[in-house]
Amino acid sequence: MSNFREEKESFIRSKYEAKEFLAPTSPASVPVTQLLMEAVCKQDLRGVVRCLSHCSSND
């Protein structure tokens, strides 16, 4: 039972903290904040949501 809990915790951390399941932003060299601003200016809702999912509390 403890092993299942550890495995579940590891999955949750990799999904929500490390964001390992997100598609990469492209191009990777451009800061996500810049991509977010561009998506907002283009009124690209999908782009805004994609960028927000990559943002951290430091962005």
N, C-alpha and C positions, 0 to 999 in steps of 0.2 A: 504494500500500500504506500509506503514512504517513497519507493522508487517511482511510482506513478505520479505522486505529488511533485517530486523533483523534476520529472520529465515535463509535466504540465507547466510548472513554473519556468523552466528553461524555454519552452515554446512561447509562452506569453512574453517573456523578456525579449526574446529575439524578434518577436512580431511588433511589439509596441515600443520598446526602448531602442533597440538597434535598427528597427524599421527594415528588416531584411526581406520582407515580402513585397516591398514597393518596387514598382518599375523605376529604373534609374531616370533621372532628369537628363535631358540632352540639350546642348552639350554640357558635359560634366564640368568643364572649366568655368562656366558662367555661374555666378552665385545665385542661389535659389531666390534670394530677395529681388534680384534684377529680373529673373524670369517671372516672378510674381507680378512685379510692376508692369512688365510687358503684357502679360495676360490680362491684367485689369484694364490697361489702355486699349487693348484689342476687344474688350468685352468677351473674352474667351472664358466662359464659366468652367468648362472642363479643365482648362489650363490652370485657372485659379485654384480649383480644388486639388489638382495634382501637386501644385507648388505648396499649398498649405499642408498637405500630408507630409511633405519633406521638411518643413520648417521645424525648428526647435525653439525653445524658450529664449535662446540667445539671439535669434534672428529678428 
